[in-house]
Amino acid sequence: MSYLFDMSGKVVVVTGSSKGIGRAIAVRMGQHGAKVVVSSRKREACDVVVNEITSTGGEAFAQQCNIGRKEDLQALVDATIARWGRIDVLVCNAAVNPHYGPSITLPDEAWDRVMNYNVRSNFWLCNMVLPGMAERGGGSVIIVSSIGGLRGSTTLGVYAVSKAADMQLTRNLACEWGPKNIRINAIAPGLIRTDFARALWENPEMEKRRSRDTPLLRIGEPDEIAGAAVFLASPAGSFMTGQTMVIDGGVTVGTPPRTGDD
């Protein structure tokens, strides 16, 4: 069992890993033996996560990176190669959502920002990393999408569009790079208690309503996504590619029965 999820010696890059889901993934990868590159726009926040990983015997370093800047992404790749010689696992987690509301109120610049940061940056970064993985005999890429990419929304607009695009990017790249033993999968979380999703759960009534409509009767926690990332990156997921793992407490499959307390 330990071998199935063993990440010993693997080099893992996680974007947007100073907090939330990215942080949970980075910490768990470190606990399973990986060497972890912690990355986000704020170096100080990355250092906190690096200290968390190294304080328990793991290996990690921080690399500041704004995923909207191609030169920052290349610097992230170059710094990792300079430090550890390779990248075995890439987790594209960082994303933005500057607009919450109906699509008709979405400014053009917000559309561009979301699509560039949430889709184009993943495309850029994969193209930077995948050739090196192929030369070394394989690897794993994980793109953190969202169930927003599977459902219509009156408030998430272009964010949902971008997450659907990430799922298609996953399928395309899986077909292109599968012959090189590179697996590319996506994770589609439901509502998770993160700062990023605060607008969706901070209101007590909204959280109650969302929990009521979820078969597990609650929203998720960041660490509940990390296990799926370890699975996809490790030998346990060696025959899985091109897929989107939905981790949402069951909300996309149906609603639980109502009770008199609802």
C-alpha positions, 0 to 999 in steps of 0.5 A: 500500500505504501508503494502505491502512493510513494512519491519519494524523490519525485519533483513536484511543482504546484502553482498557487500553493501558498494557501487553500487547495494548492497549499494542501496539495503541496504539503501532502506531496511533501509528506509522501516523499516528494520534493516540492516547489511552492509557488504563488505571487507572494514569496513570503506566503510561499516561505510559510508553506516551505517551512511547514514541509521542511519542518517535518523532514520534507524538501521544498523551496519557494519560487515567486510566480505570477502565472499571467506572465510567461516569463515568470512561468519560464523562471519557475521551470528554470529554477526547478531544473536548476535546483533538482534537475527535472520536473516529474509532476506539475500541478496547475492550481493557480487561478483567478476570478475577478467577477461574481455576477451575471455575464452581462455585467462582465467587463471585457478586461475581466474576460481576458484576465480569467481566460489568460490566467486560468487557461492560457497559463496552463497551456504555456506551462504544460508546453514548457514542462512536457518535453522534459518529462518526455525525455525522462520517460514520463510524468504526471500533470494535474490541472485543478478545474472546478465543477463550475465547468460542468454546470451552468451558472448565473454568477460564475460566468467566464470562470465556469467557461475557463474551467470547462476549457481546462477539462478540454485542455486536459483531454487534448494533452492526454491524447498528445502526450500519452505515447510518451508515458505522460498522464494528464488529468483534472480535478473538479472540486465542488465548493471548498472552504478557501479564501478563493471561494469565500464569496460562495460560503462566507454568507451563513445562509448561502453555506446552509443552502449549499450544504442542504443541496449536497448529499454529504450535507456540508462543503469541502475542506482543502485537504479533501482535494489533496488526496486525489492529487497524490493518487493522480501523481503516484503509481496508484494512478498509473493507468489514468489519463485524460479524466476529470475527477469530480470531488464535490460531496455529491452535489453534481449527482443529485440532492438529498431528500428534504427534511422538516428542518430545512 
